[in-house]
Amino acid sequence: MKHLPLFFDLAGRKVVVIGEGPKADLRVKLARSAGADVQHLDTHSITAKDFRGVVAAFVATADEAKDIMVQRLAKSAGVPVNVVDRPALCDFIMPAIVDRDGVVVAISTSGASPTLASVLRGRIEAVLPERIGTLASLAVTFRGQVNALIADPARRRAFLRRLVEGPAARLALAGDEAGARRVALGELEAARRQTVSAGIAHIVGAGPGDPDLLTLKAAQLLQEADAVLHDDLVSPAVLNRARRDAEIVSVGKRMGRPSWAQADIDAELVRRVRAGQTVVRLKAGDPFVFGRGGEEVDALRAAGIAYTIVPGITAALGCAASAGIPLTHRHHASALTFVSGHSAVGSKPVAWPALAAEGHTLAIYMGATEAPAVRDRLLEAGADPATPVAVIENGTRADQFVSTGRLADLARLAAAHVQGGGPSLIIVGDVAAYAVAVETPPLAKVS
């Protein structure tokens, strides 16, 4: 290494910044954020006396002759100096910094390319959890208790690693600090008794099918999971993002096929977490939009199981975007409703007259098989038979298939999608006219 990375405690210590402009102001801000006693000086009257008791100096005059003069004064006083944009004059350099509430990552190219360091900082910021500082605080809180309770170094290291990677960590990162402390205390008690610690369940939205539409948190959890319990509609491409040695279990429910009962899924989640597993319950779209995620959360709460919830891009948003449909539009739609197609056959009362109003977009889930009933209910409620509609099958995926037409023709349009068998979404409203239609199914669907 050309430069040894060090973290210097500046709290209450004197630092000088010489120069004016944005670069000097940034050094002032950074030094003060570390607790330094900062003196911001210009070059007009600076002397060697200004460096007495100083532990570090930053020079940012933007004038080479002034930079050299000030650097020599600092060196003569024995003060380490950093001269902005002049690596040859520097005793130390400033890295690109990622600061997450006490967790600090510094990136340096030894002055070769500040731009590259900045690019790397952006990439690290994108993947580093926002609440990582909360996790560090959790580790500090329990470190003394862990050291006192677990004498064996290997067991102690394993416990501390689980503390910052396991169930308590995930709760801390999700903002549930009280829950994280409860889980950590439970794991300490389990360590005292030398029993198996409970795991954690993550209720995760898989999005509409394109794996690149997974949230960062969902992708991270798939890499941490011991087991993934997934819906039938979750695409293989998304499942391929799971950890290679994770157990992949299909618990899907599809109409007319043998499937898991919801009570059995709830029981399986509880069983696996109690056995110490990290379980991702992976649900197509968003788990709380026609995904029965709320029922699974109820079961986990009743069992006293730790859990987190990770939203996903729901089908209406992903499919509409991939088909070029704006769900709201200043000139065509100022209201948007998500509705289940099954409601058209009487599962629960729905205010169909309100849904049939002009300027209203309907995104109808699980509606392809119920398309005739959906059409009839909307027409009976007063909808215009010429209202544009779009049926989107396998939205956001490589085999996306879109049909467009009028509300009066919805049953005929949807029939091809029922035959195709992929997950389909119906959009009703003037905005559906914006859809980019695929007039015939992909060749793979042709018998």
C-alpha positions as CSV (number, residue, x, y, z in Angstrom):
1,M,0.0,0.0,0.0
2,K,1.1,3.5,-0.8
3,H,-1.0,4.9,2.1
4,L,-1.9,3.1,5.3
5,P,-5.6,3.7,6.1
6,L,-6.1,5.0,9.6
7,F,-9.1,6.4,11.5
8,F,-7.9,9.4,13.5
9,D,-9.8,10.6,16.6
10,L,-10.2,14.4,16.2
11,A,-12.7,15.0,18.9
12,G,-11.8,18.3,20.7
13,R,-8.5,18.6,18.8
14,K,-7.4,21.6,16.7
15,V,-7.5,21.4,12.9
16,V,-6.9,24.3,10.5
17,V,-8.3,24.7,7.1
18,I,-6.6,27.3,4.9
19,G,-8.4,28.6,1.8
20,E,-11.7,29.6,0.4
21,G,-14.4,28.0,-1.8
22,P,-16.4,24.7,-1.9
23,K,-13.4,22.4,-1.4
24,A,-12.2,24.3,1.7
25,D,-15.8,24.4,3.0
26,L,-16.1,20.6,2.5
27,R,-12.9,20.0,4.6
28,V,-14.3,22.3,7.4
29,K,-17.6,20.3,7.4
30,L,-15.9,16.9,7.5
31,A,-13.5,17.8,10.3
32,R,-16.3,19.3,12.3
33,S,-18.4,16.2,11.8
34,A,-15.6,14.3,13.5
35,G,-15.7,16.6,16.5
36,A,-12.6,18.7,15.6
37,D,-12.0,22.2,16.8
38,V,-11.7,23.7,13.4
39,Q,-10.2,27.1,12.5
40,H,-10.9,28.3,9.0
41,L,-8.1,30.7,7.9
42,D,-7.2,32.6,4.7
43,T,-3.7,33.1,3.4
44,H,-3.3,36.8,3.9
45,S,-1.8,36.8,7.4
46,I,-1.0,33.2,8.1
47,T,2.2,32.5,10.1
48,A,3.9,29.5,11.7
49,K,2.1,30.5,15.0
50,D,-1.2,29.5,13.5
51,F,0.0,25.8,13.5
52,R,0.8,25.6,17.2
53,G,-1.2,22.8,18.8
54,V,-2.6,21.8,15.5
55,V,-2.9,18.0,14.8
56,A,-3.8,18.3,11.0
57,A,-4.0,20.9,8.3
58,F,-5.9,21.1,5.1
59,V,-4.9,23.5,2.4
60,A,-7.3,24.5,-0.4
61,T,-6.2,27.9,-1.9
62,A,-6.4,26.8,-5.5
63,D,-3.2,28.7,-6.1
64,E,-0.1,26.6,-6.5
65,A,2.4,29.1,-5.0
66,K,0.1,29.8,-2.0
67,D,-0.4,26.0,-1.5
68,I,3.3,25.4,-1.4
69,M,3.9,28.3,1.0
70,V,1.3,27.1,3.4
71,Q,2.4,23.5,3.1
72,R,6.0,24.5,4.1
73,L,4.7,26.5,7.1
74,A,2.8,23.4,8.3
75,K,5.7,21.1,7.7
76,S,8.1,23.4,9.6
77,A,5.6,23.2,12.6
78,G,5.6,19.4,12.4
79,V,1.9,19.3,11.4
80,P,0.6,16.7,8.9
81,V,-0.9,18.4,5.9
82,N,-3.3,17.7,3.0
83,V,-3.2,19.9,0.0
84,V,-6.3,19.6,-2.1
85,D,-5.6,18.2,-5.7
86,R,-1.8,18.2,-5.1
87,P,-0.9,14.6,-4.0
88,A,2.9,15.4,-4.1
89,L,2.5,17.9,-1.3
90,C,0.4,15.7,0.9
91,D,1.4,13.8,4.1
92,F,-2.1,12.2,4.1
93,I,-4.9,12.0,1.6
94,M,-8.7,12.3,1.9
95,P,-10.6,9.1,0.9
96,A,-14.1,9.0,-0.5
97,I,-16.3,8.4,2.6
98,V,-19.4,6.5,3.3
99,D,-20.8,7.4,6.7
100,R,-23.7,5.4,8.2
101,D,-24.1,6.7,11.7
102,G,-20.7,5.6,13.0
103,V,-20.0,2.9,10.5
104,V,-17.5,4.5,8.1
105,V,-16.1,3.1,4.9
106,A,-13.2,4.9,3.3
107,I,-12.2,4.4,-0.3
108,S,-8.8,5.5,-1.7
109,T,-7.0,5.2,-5.0
110,S,-3.9,6.8,-3.4
111,G,-4.7,10.0,-5.2
112,A,-4.5,8.3,-8.7
113,S,-8.2,8.9,-9.5
114,P,-10.6,10.7,-7.1
115,T,-13.3,10.1,-9.7
116,L,-12.9,6.3,-9.4
117,A,-13.0,6.5,-5.6
118,S,-16.2,8.5,-6.0
119,V,-17.8,5.9,-8.3
120,L,-16.9,3.1,-5.9
121,R,-18.4,5.1,-3.0
122,G,-21.6,5.3,-4.9
123,R,-21.7,1.6,-5.4
124,I,-21.0,0.9,-1.8
125,E,-23.7,3.4,-0.7
126,A,-26.2,1.6,-2.9
127,V,-25.7,-1.8,-1.2
128,L,-24.9,-0.8,2.4
129,P,-28.1,-0.8,4.5
130,E,-29.1,2.7,5.7
131,R,-29.5,1.5,9.3
132,I,-26.1,-0.3,9.6
133,G,-25.2,2.1,12.4
134,T,-28.1,0.7,14.4
135,L,-26.6,-2.7,14.0
136,A,-23.3,-1.5,15.2
137,S,-24.9,-0.1,18.3
138,L,-26.6,-3.4,18.9
139,A,-23.3,-5.2,18.7
140,V,-21.8,-2.7,21.2
141,T,-24.7,-3.2,23.6
142,F,-24.3,-7.0,23.8
143,R,-20.5,-7.4,23.4
144,G,-19.7,-7.2,27.1
145,Q,-22.5,-9.7,28.0
146,V,-21.3,-12.1,25.2
147,N,-17.7,-11.9,26.4
148,A,-18.8,-12.7,30.0
149,L,-21.1,-15.5,29.1
150,I,-19.2,-17.4,26.3
151,A,-15.7,-18.3,27.3
152,D,-14.8,-20.4,24.3
153,P,-13.3,-18.1,21.6
154,A,-14.7,-20.1,18.7
155,R,-18.2,-20.1,20.1
156,R,-18.0,-16.4,21.0
157,R,-16.9,-15.5,17.5
158,A,-19.8,-17.6,16.0
159,F,-22.3,-15.9,18.3
160,L,-21.1,-12.4,17.5
161,R,-21.2,-13.2,13.8
162,R,-24.8,-14.4,14.1
163,L,-25.6,-11.3,16.1
164,V,-24.6,-9.1,13.1
165,E,-25.9,-11.4,10.4
166,G,-28.8,-13.3,11.9
167,P,-32.4,-12.6,13.0
168,A,-31.5,-9.8,15.5
169,A,-29.5,-8.0,12.8
170,R,-32.4,-8.1,10.3
171,L,-34.8,-6.7,12.8
172,A,-32.3,-3.9,13.6
173,L,-31.9,-3.1,9.9
174,A,-35.7,-3.0,9.5
175,G,-35.9,-0.4,12.2
176,D,-37.3,-2.7,15.0
177,E,-34.6,-2.0,17.6
178,A,-36.7,-3.3,20.5
179,G,-37.4,-6.5,18.6
180,A,-33.7,-6.9,17.8
181,R,-32.8,-6.6,21.5
182,R,-35.4,-9.1,22.5
183,V,-34.1,-11.6,19.9
184,A,-30.5,-11.0,21.0
185,L,-31.4,-11.6,24.6
186,G,-33.2,-14.8,23.6
187,E,-30.1,-16.0,21.7
188,L,-27.9,-15.2,24.8
189,E,-30.2,-17.3,26.9
190,A,-30.1,-20.1,24.3
191,A,-26.3,-19.8,24.3
192,R,-26.3,-20.1,28.1
193,R,-28.5,-23.2,27.9
194,Q,-26.6,-24.4,24.8
195,T,-29.9,-24.9,22.9
196,V,-30.8,-24.0,19.3
197,S,-31.7,-20.3,18.8
198,A,-34.8,-19.6,16.8
199,G,-34.4,-18.2,13.3
200,I,-36.4,-15.5,11.5
201,A,-39.0,-15.3,8.8
202,H,-38.9,-12.7,6.0
203,I,-42.1,-12.0,4.1
204,V,-40.6,-10.8,0.8
205,G,-42.1,-9.5,-2.4
206,A,-40.6,-11.0,-5.5
207,G,-42.0,-8.4,-7.9
208,P,-43.8,-9.2,-11.2
209,G,-41.2,-11.6,-12.6
210,D,-38.1,-9.8,-13.9
211,P,-35.3,-10.6,-11.4
212,D,-33.8,-7.2,-12.0
213,L,-36.9,-5.6,-10.4
214,L,-36.1,-7.3,-7.0
215,T,-35.4,-4.7,-4.3
216,L,-31.9,-4.6,-3.0
217,K,-33.1,-5.9,0.4
218,A,-35.0,-8.8,-1.3
219,A,-31.9,-9.8,-3.2
220,Q,-29.8,-9.7,0.0
221,L,-32.2,-11.9,1.9
222,L,-32.3,-14.5,-0.9
223,Q,-28.6,-14.8,-0.4
224,E,-28.9,-15.3,3.3
225,A,-31.9,-17.7,3.4
226,D,-31.6,-21.3,4.6
227,A,-35.0,-22.0,3.0
228,V,-37.2,-20.2,0.4
229,L,-40.9,-21.0,0.5
230,H,-42.2,-19.5,-2.8
231,D,-45.5,-19.0,-4.6
232,D,-46.2,-20.8,-7.8
233,L,-46.2,-17.5,-9.7
234,V,-42.6,-16.6,-8.7
235,S,-40.5,-16.8,-11.8
236,P,-37.6,-19.3,-12.1
237,A,-35.3,-16.3,-12.9
238,V,-36.1,-14.8,-9.5
239,L,-35.5,-18.2,-7.7
240,N,-32.1,-18.4,-9.4
241,R,-31.1,-15.4,-7.3
242,A,-31.3,-17.5,-4.1
243,R,-28.3,-18.9,-2.3
244,R,-27.1,-22.0,-4.1
245,D,-27.4,-24.3,-1.1
246,A,-30.8,-22.8,0.1
247,E,-33.7,-25.3,0.2
248,I,-36.3,-24.2,-2.4
249,V,-39.8,-25.2,-1.5
250,S,-42.9,-24.5,-3.7
251,V,-45.9,-23.8,-1.6
252,G,-47.9,-22.3,-4.4
253,K,-51.7,-22.3,-4.8
254,R,-53.1,-22.4,-8.3
255,M,-56.8,-22.8,-9.2
256,G,-57.7,-26.4,-10.1
257,R,-54.4,-27.9,-9.0
258,P,-53.3,-29.7,-5.9
259,S,-51.7,-27.1,-3.6
260,W,-50.8,-26.2,-0.1
261,A,-53.5,-24.9,2.3
262,Q,-52.8,-21.6,3.8
263,A,-52.8,-23.1,7.3
264,D,-50.1,-25.6,6.2
265,I,-47.9,-22.8,4.9
266,D,-48.3,-20.9,8.2
267,A,-47.4,-24.0,10.1
268,E,-44.4,-24.7,7.9
269,L,-43.1,-21.2,8.4
270,V,-43.3,-21.5,12.2
271,R,-41.7,-25.0,12.2
272,R,-38.7,-24.0,10.2
273,V,-38.1,-20.7,12.1
274,R,-38.3,-22.6,15.5
275,A,-35.7,-25.0,14.1
276,G,-33.3,-22.1,13.7
277,Q,-33.7,-21.4,10.0
278,T,-33.7,-18.1,8.2
279,V,-36.7,-18.5,6.0
280,V,-37.7,-16.3,3.1
281,R,-41.4,-16.5,2.2
282,L,-41.2,-15.3,-1.3
283,K,-44.5,-14.0,-2.8
284,A,-45.1,-12.8,-6.4
285,G,-45.6,-9.0,-6.6
286,D,-46.1,-7.4,-3.2
287,P,-46.9,-9.7,-0.3
288,F,-49.6,-7.3,1.0
289,V,-51.4,-6.9,-2.3
290,F,-53.6,-9.9,-2.9
291,G,-50.7,-12.0,-1.5
292,R,-52.2,-13.2,1.8
293,G,-49.1,-11.9,3.5
294,G,-51.2,-10.4,6.3
295,E,-52.5,-13.9,7.3
296,E,-48.9,-15.2,7.5
297,V,-47.8,-12.3,9.6
298,D,-50.8,-13.0,11.9
299,A,-49.6,-16.6,12.3
300,L,-46.0,-15.5,13.0
301,R,-47.1,-13.0,15.6
302,A,-49.3,-15.6,17.3
303,A,-46.3,-18.0,17.5
304,G,-44.0,-15.3,18.8
305,I,-41.8,-15.6,15.8
306,A,-39.4,-12.8,14.7
307,Y,-40.2,-11.5,11.2
308,T,-39.6,-8.7,8.7
309,I,-41.6,-7.5,5.7
310,V,-40.0,-6.5,2.4
311,P,-42.3,-4.9,-0.1
312,G,-42.1,-5.8,-3.8
313,I,-43.1,-4.1,-7.0
314,T,-46.7,-5.2,-7.3
315,A,-48.0,-6.7,-10.6
316,A,-50.1,-3.6,-11.5
317,L,-47.1,-1.3,-11.4
318,G,-44.6,-3.6,-13.1
319,C,-46.9,-4.9,-15.8
320,A,-48.3,-1.5,-16.7
321,A,-44.9,-0.1,-17.0
322,S,-43.6,-2.9,-19.2
323,A,-46.7,-2.5,-21.5
324,G,-46.3,1.3,-21.7
325,I,-49.5,2.1,-19.7
326,P,-49.6,5.1,-17.4
327,L,-51.9,3.9,-14.6
328,T,-52.8,7.6,-13.9
329,H,-52.8,10.4,-16.5
330,R,-53.6,14.0,-16.1
331,H,-56.0,13.9,-19.1
332,H,-57.5,10.4,-18.7
333,A,-57.3,9.0,-15.1
334,S,-57.2,10.6,-11.7
335,A,-58.1,7.5,-9.7
336,L,-56.7,4.0,-9.6
337,T,-58.1,0.9,-7.9
338,F,-56.6,-2.6,-7.5
339,V,-59.3,-5.3,-7.4
340,S,-59.4,-9.1,-7.5
341,G,-61.1,-10.7,-10.4
342,H,-62.7,-13.2,-8.0
343,S,-64.8,-10.3,-6.6
344,A,-66.7,-10.3,-9.9
345,V,-68.3,-13.7,-8.9
346,G,-69.4,-12.6,-5.4
347,S,-66.6,-13.3,-3.0
348,K,-67.1,-9.9,-1.3
349,P,-69.3,-6.9,-2.2
350,V,-67.6,-4.4,-4.6
351,A,-68.9,-1.0,-5.5
352,W,-68.9,-1.7,-9.2
353,P,-70.7,1.6,-10.2
354,A,-67.8,3.5,-8.7
355,L,-65.3,1.4,-10.5
356,A,-67.1,1.9,-13.8
357,A,-66.8,5.7,-13.6
358,E,-64.9,7.7,-16.2
359,G,-61.4,8.8,-15.3
360,H,-60.9,5.7,-13.2
361,T,-58.3,3.0,-13.9
362,L,-58.9,-0.6,-12.8
363,A,-56.1,-3.0,-12.3
364,I,-57.7,-6.4,-12.0
365,Y,-55.7,-9.2,-10.5
366,M,-56.4,-12.9,-11.2
367,G,-59.0,-11.8,-13.7
368,A,-58.4,-13.7,-16.9
369,T,-60.6,-16.7,-15.9
370,E,-63.3,-14.3,-14.6
371,A,-63.2,-11.9,-17.5
372,P,-66.8,-12.5,-18.6
373,A,-68.1,-11.8,-15.1
374,V,-65.8,-8.7,-14.9
375,R,-67.1,-7.4,-18.2
376,D,-70.7,-8.0,-17.2
377,R,-70.4,-6.3,-13.8
378,L,-68.8,-3.2,-15.3
379,L,-71.3,-3.0,-18.2
380,E,-74.2,-3.4,-15.7
381,A,-72.7,-0.7,-13.6
382,G,-72.8,1.7,-16.5
383,A,-69.3,1.5,-18.1
384,D,-69.0,2.3,-21.7
385,P,-68.6,-0.8,-23.8
386,A,-65.9,1.0,-25.9
387,T,-63.7,1.6,-22.8
388,P,-60.1,0.5,-23.7
389,V,-58.8,-2.6,-22.0
390,A,-55.4,-4.5,-22.0
391,V,-54.6,-8.0,-20.8
392,I,-51.0,-8.5,-19.8
393,E,-49.7,-12.0,-19.4
394,N,-46.2,-12.7,-17.9
395,G,-45.7,-9.0,-17.5
396,T,-42.0,-7.8,-17.3
397,R,-40.8,-11.2,-18.5
398,A,-39.2,-12.2,-21.7
399,D,-42.4,-14.0,-22.9
400,Q,-44.7,-11.0,-22.1
401,F,-47.9,-11.2,-24.1
402,V,-50.3,-8.2,-24.3
403,S,-53.7,-8.0,-25.9
404,T,-55.7,-4.8,-26.3
405,G,-59.3,-4.0,-27.3
406,R,-62.6,-2.8,-25.9
407,L,-64.4,-3.7,-22.7
408,A,-67.1,-5.4,-24.7
409,D,-64.6,-7.8,-26.1
410,L,-62.8,-8.5,-22.8
411,A,-63.9,-12.2,-22.6
412,R,-62.6,-13.0,-26.0
413,L,-59.3,-11.2,-25.4
414,A,-58.8,-12.9,-22.1
415,A,-59.5,-16.4,-23.4
416,A,-56.1,-16.6,-25.2
417,H,-54.4,-15.7,-21.9
418,V,-56.3,-18.4,-19.9
419,Q,-55.1,-20.9,-22.5
420,G,-51.5,-19.5,-22.1
421,G,-51.5,-20.2,-18.4
422,G,-49.2,-17.5,-17.3
423,P,-50.1,-14.9,-14.6
424,S,-52.3,-12.2,-16.2
425,L,-53.4,-8.8,-15.2
426,I,-56.3,-6.8,-16.8
427,I,-56.3,-3.0,-17.0
428,V,-59.5,-1.2,-17.8
429,G,-59.7,2.5,-18.5
430,D,-58.8,5.1,-21.0
431,V,-55.1,4.7,-20.1
432,A,-55.2,1.1,-21.5
433,A,-55.1,2.7,-25.0
434,Y,-51.5,3.5,-24.4
435,A,-50.5,-0.2,-24.3
436,V,-48.0,-1.5,-26.8
437,A,-49.9,-4.6,-27.9
438,V,-48.4,-7.9,-29.0
439,E,-51.1,-9.1,-31.4
440,T,-50.2,-12.8,-31.4
441,P,-48.8,-14.9,-28.7
442,P,-45.1,-15.9,-28.7
443,L,-44.3,-18.9,-30.9
444,A,-43.7,-21.0,-27.9
445,K,-47.4,-20.8,-27.1
446,V,-48.6,-21.9,-30.5
447,S,-49.7,-25.6,-30.5
